Amino acid sequence: MKMNIFLTLAETSEQAMEFYTTVFPQTKIEKIDRYPKGMPYTPDSMVGKVLHGVLNLQGNEIYFMDMDKQQAPETSWASSLYLDLTSEAEFDDIFKKLADKGNVMMGPEAVGDLRKVAWVVDRFGITWQLIWA
């Protein structure tokens, strides 16, 4: 079994995918399938939006899908993407980029034996936990 992350956003999937390619090195958009015209149960406003997107984030696949702004689920910090980072420079760079136009919930600060920890909600409402042990 393989587990992947699947994010449903309010018509911002493509922008989020493009943003993450600037935040994380060795990250690329692998695929974007778009809503076609006349798809059942889909408003015409969704034509051309992301029906199924795949972002390869350093070998980890994250799937994306847009939903109409009125129907999209709200994001919450109850679920977060947890990253173990290998250096302080990597931590600082990623933290700075995710925090830009986002919301820092905690940190960066030392917690127990961990040298730096931060909890950030990015500009797309996705919550990230950054750890540098």
Secondary structure as UniProt FT lines:
FT   STRAND          5..9
FT   HELIX           13..23
FT   STRAND          27..34
FT   TURN            37..38
FT   TURN            40..41
FT   HELIX           44..46
FT   TURN            47..48
FT   STRAND          50..57
FT   TURN            58..59
FT   STRAND          60..66
FT   TURN            69..71
FT   TURN            77..78
FT   STRAND          81..85
FT   HELIX           88..99
FT   TURN            100..101
FT   STRAND          103..111
FT   TURN            112..113
FT   STRAND          114..121
FT   TURN            123..124
FT   STRAND          127..132
//
